[in-house]
Amino acid sequence: MKRANVLAAALALAAALSGCSRTDGDKAAETPKAGAPEKAGVTLDAATQERIGLSLETPAPAQWQPGLRVTGRAANPLAFIAAATDYETARTAAAASQSELARTEKLAAQENASSRVLEAARAAAARDALALAAARAKFAADWGGRLAAQTNAAALAGPWQSGDLALARLFLPPGYFPKPIPTAATIYIFSQESNGIPAELADDLSIDPATQAQTLLFSVKQPLPADAALVADLRTGGESQSGVVVPVGAVLRYEGRGWVYVQAGTNQFVRAEIPLDRLTAGGWFVAGNLSATNRIVVTGAQTVLSAELSGSGFNTGQRD
């Protein structure tokens, strides 16, 4: 009987311990509730910050004028010079044949030119006039009606050759026809997006009937690499927005998104996502995500990201 009582007591104690174990395990397996605020951060002491050359800045306040981001391509100066030369050649030939026709008609009226010579002069004048019309239409389609209206298009080649002028073709989205047409833009060479170049509208070119896309021609008062790929911000109407400008060097690109590190404490830095859709001459414009009171890492951000991803100096929190 005593042995049976001892065995029953042992079994009861084992069941109690097992129940406690399961309860503790269940608690350990619990996950945070959905929507619970969690922040990932990196702690770097002052010595580490100095060693990696960490520097901080307060983003500058700025205003953003609504616009449109488009792609484009720098015009090739040699192509322009060749087109201008062909156009002026046709213009010169048409002017010469018209003068010759006027002279021949005068001689024919005095019976000093045969009808055969007169007909030849008329044919030459008509042929050269048609050639000029075709050359003008082609030049206007490629380089705009304003340049085609110049009395000496070949003279425009001078600024191209000296590097004082360049032209950029900017491609609007298919079916998008802004009214009024934007007259100002900031152009960026695709591989050098930190340096914005101001540009002015030179002409609006014809609409491609196949794609329903329009090309705008902008002039730039500095050289552009021939055929370089471009992106540009066109100035459009609408109310301006308030925000800050984040330097390009402060922005990290990770998992297809843009990030900056914001100082959350003396030695604490938290990664914050920012949109990369509004590039200015000074950096990325951000509205809502940051303010002019934040201090962000502008030098050494990549090292901070490496520390976060490797867990070195990383505070417990959710990671991407």
C-alpha positions as CSV (number, residue, x, y, z in Angstrom):
1,M,0.0,0.0,0.0
2,K,2.8,2.4,0.9
3,R,4.5,1.6,-2.4
4,A,1.3,2.4,-4.3
5,N,0.9,5.7,-2.5
6,V,4.5,6.7,-3.3
7,L,4.1,5.8,-7.0
8,A,0.8,7.9,-7.2
9,A,2.6,10.8,-5.6
10,A,5.5,10.6,-8.1
11,L,3.1,10.5,-11.0
12,A,1.2,13.5,-9.8
13,L,4.4,15.5,-9.3
14,A,5.6,14.6,-12.8
15,A,2.3,15.7,-14.3
16,A,2.5,19.0,-12.5
17,L,6.1,19.6,-13.7
18,S,5.0,18.7,-17.3
19,G,2.2,21.2,-17.1
20,C,4.5,23.9,-16.0
21,S,6.9,23.2,-18.8
22,R,4.2,23.3,-21.4
23,T,2.9,26.6,-20.0
24,D,6.4,28.2,-20.1
25,G,7.0,26.9,-23.6
26,D,3.7,28.3,-24.8
27,K,4.6,31.7,-23.4
28,A,8.0,31.6,-25.1
29,A,6.4,30.8,-28.5
30,E,4.1,33.8,-28.4
31,T,4.6,36.3,-31.2
32,P,4.1,40.1,-30.9
33,K,0.7,41.3,-31.7
34,A,0.1,42.6,-35.2
35,G,0.8,46.3,-35.4
36,A,2.9,46.5,-32.3
37,P,5.6,49.2,-32.7
38,E,9.0,47.7,-33.2
39,K,12.1,49.7,-34.2
40,A,15.4,48.4,-35.5
41,G,18.4,50.3,-34.4
42,V,22.2,50.4,-34.0
43,T,24.1,51.5,-31.0
44,L,27.6,52.9,-31.7
45,D,29.6,54.5,-28.9
46,A,31.5,57.7,-29.4
47,A,34.8,56.0,-30.1
48,T,33.3,53.8,-32.8
49,Q,31.6,56.8,-34.4
50,E,34.9,58.6,-34.6
51,R,36.7,55.5,-35.9
52,I,34.4,55.0,-38.8
53,G,34.2,58.8,-39.6
54,L,30.5,59.1,-38.8
55,S,29.1,62.5,-39.5
56,L,25.6,63.9,-39.0
57,E,23.6,66.8,-40.6
58,T,20.2,68.3,-40.2
59,P,18.3,68.1,-43.6
60,A,17.7,71.5,-45.1
61,P,14.1,72.7,-45.3
62,A,12.8,73.0,-48.9
63,Q,9.7,73.5,-51.0
64,W,8.8,71.1,-53.8
65,Q,7.0,72.3,-56.9
66,P,4.9,69.4,-58.4
67,G,6.4,68.1,-61.6
68,L,6.9,65.1,-63.8
69,R,9.9,62.8,-64.0
70,V,10.7,61.8,-67.6
71,T,13.5,60.2,-69.4
72,G,15.5,61.6,-72.3
73,R,18.6,61.6,-74.4
74,A,21.2,64.2,-75.2
75,A,21.2,65.2,-78.8
76,N,24.3,64.4,-80.9
77,P,26.0,67.7,-82.0
78,L,27.2,66.0,-85.2
79,A,23.7,65.0,-86.1
80,F,22.5,68.5,-85.6
81,I,25.3,70.0,-87.7
82,A,24.7,67.5,-90.5
83,A,20.9,68.3,-90.5
84,A,21.6,72.1,-90.4
85,T,24.0,71.8,-93.3
86,D,21.5,69.8,-95.4
87,Y,18.8,72.3,-94.6
88,E,20.9,75.3,-95.6
89,T,22.2,73.5,-98.7
90,A,18.6,73.1,-99.8
91,R,17.7,76.7,-98.9
92,T,20.7,78.0,-100.9
93,A,19.9,75.9,-103.9
94,A,16.3,77.0,-103.9
95,A,17.3,80.7,-103.7
96,A,19.8,80.3,-106.5
97,S,17.3,78.6,-108.8
98,Q,14.7,81.2,-108.1
99,S,17.2,83.9,-109.0
100,E,18.1,82.1,-112.2
101,L,14.4,81.7,-113.1
102,A,13.8,85.5,-112.6
103,R,16.8,86.3,-114.8
104,T,15.8,83.8,-117.5
105,E,12.2,85.2,-117.5
106,K,13.6,88.7,-118.0
107,L,15.7,87.5,-120.9
108,A,12.8,85.6,-122.4
109,A,10.7,88.7,-122.3
110,Q,13.4,90.5,-124.3
111,E,13.5,87.5,-126.6
112,N,17.1,86.8,-125.5
113,A,16.3,83.3,-124.1
114,S,14.6,80.4,-125.8
115,S,11.5,78.8,-124.5
116,R,13.5,75.7,-123.9
117,V,15.9,77.5,-121.5
118,L,12.9,79.1,-119.8
119,E,11.2,75.8,-119.2
120,A,14.4,74.3,-117.8
121,A,14.8,77.2,-115.4
122,R,11.2,76.8,-114.2
123,A,11.7,73.1,-113.7
124,A,14.9,73.6,-111.7
125,A,13.2,76.3,-109.6
126,A,10.2,74.0,-108.9
127,R,12.4,71.0,-108.1
128,D,14.6,73.0,-105.6
129,A,11.5,74.6,-104.0
130,L,10.1,71.1,-103.3
131,A,13.5,69.9,-102.0
132,L,13.6,72.9,-99.6
133,A,10.1,72.2,-98.4
134,A,11.0,68.6,-97.7
135,A,14.2,69.6,-96.0
136,R,12.4,72.2,-93.8
137,A,9.7,69.6,-92.8
138,K,12.4,67.1,-91.8
139,F,14.5,69.6,-89.9
140,A,11.4,70.9,-88.1
141,A,10.3,67.3,-87.2
142,D,13.8,66.5,-85.8
143,W,14.8,69.8,-84.3
144,G,11.6,71.9,-83.9
145,G,9.8,74.6,-85.9
146,R,11.6,77.4,-84.0
147,L,15.0,76.3,-85.2
148,A,13.6,75.6,-88.6
149,A,12.4,79.2,-88.8
150,Q,15.9,80.5,-88.4
151,T,17.2,82.3,-91.5
152,N,20.6,80.5,-91.1
153,A,20.4,77.2,-89.3
154,A,24.0,76.4,-90.1
155,A,25.1,79.4,-88.0
156,L,23.7,77.6,-84.9
157,A,26.5,75.0,-85.2
158,G,29.0,77.4,-83.6
159,P,27.7,77.2,-80.0
160,W,27.5,73.4,-80.4
161,Q,31.1,73.1,-81.4
162,S,32.3,75.5,-78.7
163,G,30.3,73.6,-76.0
164,D,28.2,76.7,-75.1
165,L,24.9,75.0,-76.0
166,A,23.4,71.5,-76.0
167,L,20.0,70.2,-76.7
168,A,18.2,67.4,-74.8
169,R,15.2,65.4,-76.1
170,L,12.8,64.6,-73.3
171,F,10.1,62.0,-73.8
172,L,6.7,62.5,-72.3
173,P,4.6,59.4,-71.3
174,P,2.3,58.1,-74.1
175,G,-1.0,60.0,-74.2
176,Y,0.2,62.7,-71.8
177,F,-0.2,66.2,-73.3
178,P,0.3,68.9,-70.7
179,K,-1.3,72.3,-71.0
180,P,0.5,74.5,-70.9
181,I,3.7,72.8,-71.9
182,P,6.4,73.0,-69.2
183,T,8.9,75.6,-70.1
184,A,11.6,74.7,-67.5
185,A,13.3,71.5,-66.4
186,T,16.1,70.2,-64.3
187,I,18.1,67.6,-66.2
188,Y,20.4,64.9,-64.8
189,I,22.9,62.7,-66.6
190,F,21.7,59.2,-65.7
191,S,24.9,58.2,-64.0
192,Q,25.4,61.6,-62.3
193,E,22.0,62.2,-60.6
194,S,23.5,64.4,-57.9
195,N,24.2,67.3,-60.3
196,G,21.0,69.0,-61.7
197,I,21.3,71.1,-64.9
198,P,18.8,73.8,-65.5
199,A,17.2,73.7,-69.0
200,E,14.7,75.8,-71.0
201,L,12.2,74.7,-73.5
202,A,13.5,75.1,-77.0
203,D,10.5,73.6,-78.9
204,D,7.8,71.0,-78.6
205,L,8.2,68.4,-81.3
206,S,5.6,66.4,-83.2
207,I,3.6,63.6,-81.6
208,D,4.5,60.1,-82.7
209,P,1.2,58.7,-84.2
210,A,2.2,55.1,-83.4
211,T,2.9,55.6,-79.7
212,Q,1.0,58.8,-79.0
213,A,4.1,60.1,-77.2
214,Q,5.4,63.7,-77.6
215,T,9.0,64.8,-77.4
216,L,10.1,68.1,-76.0
217,L,13.4,69.8,-76.9
218,F,15.2,71.6,-74.2
219,S,18.3,73.8,-74.5
220,V,21.1,73.6,-72.0
221,K,23.8,76.2,-71.7
222,Q,26.6,73.7,-71.1
223,P,27.9,70.7,-73.0
224,L,26.3,67.3,-72.6
225,P,27.9,64.0,-73.6
226,A,26.5,63.0,-77.0
227,D,23.6,60.5,-76.8
228,A,23.9,60.3,-73.0
229,A,20.9,58.9,-71.2
230,L,19.1,61.5,-69.2
231,V,16.3,61.9,-66.6
232,A,14.6,65.2,-66.0
233,D,12.1,66.9,-63.8
234,L,9.6,69.0,-65.6
235,R,8.0,71.9,-63.8
236,T,4.2,71.5,-63.9
237,G,1.4,73.4,-62.1
238,G,0.1,72.7,-58.7
239,E,0.6,73.8,-55.1
240,S,4.1,73.5,-53.6
241,Q,4.9,71.1,-50.7
242,S,7.0,71.7,-47.7
243,G,9.7,69.1,-46.7
244,V,13.4,68.7,-46.5
245,V,16.3,67.8,-48.8
246,V,18.4,64.7,-48.0
247,P,21.9,64.7,-49.5
248,V,22.4,61.9,-52.0
249,G,25.3,60.5,-50.0
250,A,23.2,60.0,-47.0
251,V,20.8,57.6,-48.8
252,L,21.2,53.8,-48.8
253,R,19.6,51.6,-51.3
254,Y,18.6,48.3,-49.7
255,E,16.1,45.7,-50.9
256,G,14.9,48.0,-53.6
257,R,14.1,50.9,-51.3
258,G,15.7,54.1,-50.0
259,W,16.8,54.5,-46.4
260,V,18.6,56.9,-44.1
261,Y,19.8,56.6,-40.5
262,V,18.2,59.0,-38.1
263,Q,19.9,59.7,-34.7
264,A,17.5,58.6,-32.0
265,G,19.9,59.2,-29.1
266,T,23.5,60.1,-28.5
267,N,24.7,56.7,-29.6
268,Q,21.5,55.3,-31.1
269,F,20.6,55.3,-34.8
270,V,17.4,54.1,-36.4
271,R,16.9,53.3,-40.1
272,A,14.0,55.1,-41.7
273,E,12.6,54.6,-45.2
274,I,12.3,57.5,-47.6
275,P,10.8,57.8,-51.1
276,L,13.2,58.2,-54.0
277,D,10.9,59.9,-56.5
278,R,11.8,63.6,-56.1
279,L,15.4,64.3,-57.0
280,T,16.6,68.0,-56.7
281,A,19.9,69.6,-57.3
282,G,20.8,69.3,-53.6
283,G,19.5,65.7,-53.0
284,W,16.2,63.9,-52.5
285,F,13.2,65.9,-51.5
286,V,11.3,64.2,-48.6
287,A,7.9,65.3,-47.2
288,G,6.4,63.7,-44.1
289,N,9.0,61.1,-43.3
290,L,11.6,63.5,-41.9
291,S,11.7,67.0,-40.6
292,A,14.3,69.8,-40.3
293,T,14.7,68.8,-36.6
294,N,16.1,65.3,-37.4
295,R,19.8,64.6,-37.5
296,I,20.7,62.0,-40.1
297,V,23.9,60.2,-40.9
298,V,25.5,61.7,-44.1
299,T,28.9,59.9,-43.9
300,G,29.3,56.3,-42.8
301,A,25.7,55.2,-43.4
302,Q,26.8,52.1,-45.2
303,T,29.0,51.0,-42.3
304,V,26.0,51.5,-39.9
305,L,23.9,49.3,-42.2
306,S,26.6,46.6,-42.2
307,A,26.6,46.7,-38.4
308,E,22.8,46.4,-38.3
309,L,22.7,43.4,-40.7
310,S,25.6,41.6,-39.1
311,G,24.1,42.1,-35.6
312,S,27.2,44.0,-34.4
313,G,26.0,46.7,-32.0
314,F,22.4,45.9,-33.1
315,N,19.6,46.5,-30.7
316,T,16.9,43.7,-30.6
317,G,14.2,44.6,-33.0
318,Q,12.6,43.7,-36.3
319,R,14.8,43.6,-39.4
320,D,14.0,43.7,-43.0
